[in-house]
Amino acid sequence: MAHTGEVFSGTIGEGERHDARKLARLNRLLRDYSTGEVKAIDPRLFDILCDVQAHIRQPLRILSGYRSWRTNRFLHIVGFDVAEHSLHVAGKAIDFMVPGVPAAALADVARQCGAGGIGVYRSGFIHVDTGTRRNWTGD
């Protein structure tokens, strides 16, 4: 996680069977970096990320996982490009990048891996969620 320096390496299970301890560890890793609040992340999101990583064969650098309503609202108010009703608040979205891999290329892979919403940002990261299929670009 970019904000904390924490890392996760390994598998979370096989097929639809996820290891509960590893999911809990990932939920903690993807906690709201501002408040420390932990929320269960949609396991389908982890499946998508695992598939993306298998395609690109490089570590993902996570920028944002779960965001509490307060943190999301604060970021929105101060002018960051965050949706007021973001799926980050529901534990269904993640922002990440891979140094040296263009965001557009990551988005193509995420699309192939079954991501719902995919946002491509000029600063080099992408947003992936388990919501309905949609695409956008941002700053």
C-alpha positions in Angstrom: 0.0 0.0 0.0 1.5 3.3 -1.1 0.5 5.3 2.0 1.7 2.7 4.6 4.5 0.8 2.8 2.7 -2.5 3.7 2.8 -5.4 1.2 0.9 -8.6 0.6 2.3 -11.5 -1.3 0.7 -14.8 -1.9 -2.6 -16.3 -2.9 -6.0 -15.7 -1.3 -7.4 -19.1 -2.2 -8.4 -21.2 -5.1 -11.4 -20.5 -7.3 -14.3 -19.2 -5.3 -12.8 -20.5 -2.0 -11.0 -17.7 -0.3 -8.9 -18.0 2.8 -10.7 -16.0 5.5 -7.4 -15.1 7.3 -5.9 -13.8 4.1 -9.0 -11.8 3.3 -8.9 -10.2 6.8 -5.2 -9.4 6.3 -6.0 -7.7 2.9 -9.0 -5.9 4.4 -6.6 -4.4 7.0 -4.1 -3.6 4.4 -6.7 -1.7 2.3 -8.1 0.1 5.3 -8.9 3.8 5.2 -5.4 5.2 5.4 -6.6 8.4 7.0 -8.7 7.0 9.9 -7.5 3.4 10.1 -11.0 2.1 9.7 -11.3 -1.4 8.2 -14.1 -2.6 6.1 -14.6 -5.9 4.3 -13.5 -5.6 0.7 -15.6 -7.3 -2.0 -13.7 -10.6 -2.7 -14.6 -10.3 -6.4 -12.3 -7.2 -6.4 -9.4 -9.3 -5.2 -10.2 -11.9 -7.9 -10.0 -9.2 -10.6 -6.7 -7.8 -9.1 -5.2 -11.3 -9.0 -6.1 -11.8 -12.7 -4.6 -8.4 -13.6 -1.4 -9.2 -11.8 -1.2 -12.6 -13.4 -1.4 -10.9 -16.8 1.1 -8.2 -16.2 3.4 -10.2 -14.0 4.4 -7.2 -11.8 3.4 -6.0 -8.4 0.4 -3.6 -8.2 1.0 -0.4 -6.3 -2.2 0.3 -4.4 -3.0 3.9 -3.9 -6.5 3.7 -2.4 -8.7 0.9 -1.2 -11.5 1.4 1.3 -12.3 5.0 2.2 -14.7 6.0 5.0 -17.6 8.3 4.1 -15.8 11.1 6.0 -12.5 10.6 4.2 -14.2 10.5 0.8 -16.3 13.5 1.6 -13.2 15.5 2.8 -11.3 14.6 -0.4 -14.3 15.6 -2.5 -14.6 18.9 -0.7 -11.0 19.9 -1.0 -11.0 19.3 -4.7 -9.7 15.8 -5.4 -11.3 14.0 -8.3 -13.3 11.5 -6.2 -17.0 10.6 -6.7 -19.3 11.9 -4.0 -20.9 8.4 -3.8 -17.7 6.4 -4.5 -17.6 2.6 -4.5 -14.5 3.0 -2.3 -16.9 3.7 0.5 -18.6 0.3 -0.1 -15.3 -1.6 -0.2 -15.9 -2.3 -3.9 -13.2 -0.2 -5.5 -9.4 0.2 -5.6 -7.0 2.6 -7.3 -3.6 1.3 -8.4 -0.7 1.7 -10.7 2.2 -0.3 -11.9 5.4 1.7 -12.5 6.4 1.5 -16.1 3.0 0.3 -17.3 0.7 2.9 -18.9 -2.6 3.3 -17.2 -4.4 2.7 -20.5 -2.7 -0.7 -20.8 -3.7 -1.6 -17.2 -7.3 -0.6 -18.0 -7.3 -2.9 -21.1 -6.2 -5.8 -18.9 -8.7 -5.0 -16.1 -11.5 -4.9 -18.7 -10.4 -8.4 -19.9 -10.4 -9.6 -16.3 -14.0 -8.6 -15.7 -13.8 -5.2 -13.9 -17.0 -3.2 -13.7 -16.0 0.5 -13.6 -12.6 1.5 -14.9 -11.3 5.0 -14.6 -8.0 5.9 -16.3 -6.2 8.9 -14.8 -3.5 11.0 -16.5 -1.3 10.8 -13.4 -0.8 7.1 -14.3 -3.2 5.1 -12.1 -6.5 3.4 -12.7 -9.6 2.9 -10.7 -11.2 -0.5 -10.8 -14.5 -1.5 -9.1 -17.0 -4.3 -9.1 -20.0 -2.1 -10.0 -21.7 -1.8 -13.4 -19.5 -1.7 -16.5 -18.5 1.9 -17.3 -15.4 3.8 -18.3 -14.1 7.3 -17.7 -10.9 9.4 -17.7 -9.7 11.8 -15.0 -6.9 14.1 -14.1 
